[in-house]
Amino acid sequence: MTHAHAHDATVIREPSAPQPPRSRLLAAIGVVASLAVGAAPARAGAPGNAAAAEELFDQGRKLLAAGKVKAACPKFAESYRLDPALGSLLNLATCHQLEGRLASAWSEFRDAEAQALRSGDAARQKLAGDRAAALDPKLPRLVIRGPALAGLTIARDGVELGDASLGTPLPVDPGDHEITARAPGHEPFSTRIEVTAGARVTVSIPDLVASPEPDRPANAASVDDAPPPSAGRRTAGFVLGGVGLAALAVGGVMVGLTADRKGVLDAHCPTKTTCDAEGVAALASANGYAWGANVGLAAGVIGVAVGGFLLLTSGGKAPPKAASRVVIAPTAGPGEAGLGVAGAF
């Protein structure tokens, strides 16, 4: 058993199983090809696809017989895609085995075995099953392990692997395979591993390196620089409380002015329905003062209540900076009264 490191990934390689001479392999594959061709089933695809698939199948057979394996395999693959006939699948598996793609051939022989079982073709079922069983000990198997990291995704040759695949010896074709790993907040990891026929290779992905935080512009405000949420509530509480107290004071003034007008009304209104000119003016102003008193007292109670609630729920004790100022003053004139509000925020 040998150990190696590739881009900080720990790689463990177990010895490969001995492979049969190529002459024996070609002889065995010749049996598969002859049986796959000799009992080709009728194609059930669309007429146009079936005709094209038949032509591609014949081209693949000729290329394979001429020893042009790499050119023959795509013909069988396209023939099977257009019309998934059992003969095409068996020849595709045979071609991939000759090409050295052992895991692909093994998987295709297994699929052919299942397809032959469904169609009741016992001879091809046995043939496909025997060929898959013969390939099994020769398959390269790749085990991938990853670190315990939130959001980690691992892919082999661009195909993401689920949790069930990690730590499991999975059949792969001989050759180079790319393994990548990604996780939020970390630098991506990538390495390439070569596996040979019959070998078992274990790749342990190291802990990913945390990504550096991006540079912050000089004028960018930090989260720490922002005032806490409670500061705004505290400021609003003091402002509204101050407004409420001022409104209560104004309401009290209006109550006093209303009482003062009562003396004028008593002197100039002998009855409730009879007043001289001064009494009429006093009555109008008294009504205005009374309205202002009601508004001031109501606004004061609401302002003090809301301001107190905000202060109690702000979690702070210090008063806000002297940045807000509110002034409320009564306004009065002949026959009218009201509240004047001024401030800086």
Beta strands, then each sheet from edge to edge (+ up, - down):
strand 1: 2-6
strand 2: 9-14
strand 3: 141-145
strand 4: 153-156
strand 5: 159-161
strand 6: 170-171
strand 7: 175-182
strand 8: 189-195
strand 9: 200-204
strand 10: 325-333
strand 11: 336-344
sheet 1: 1+ 2- 9+ 3+ 6-
sheet 2: 5+ 4- 7+ 8-
sheet 3: 10+ 11-
end
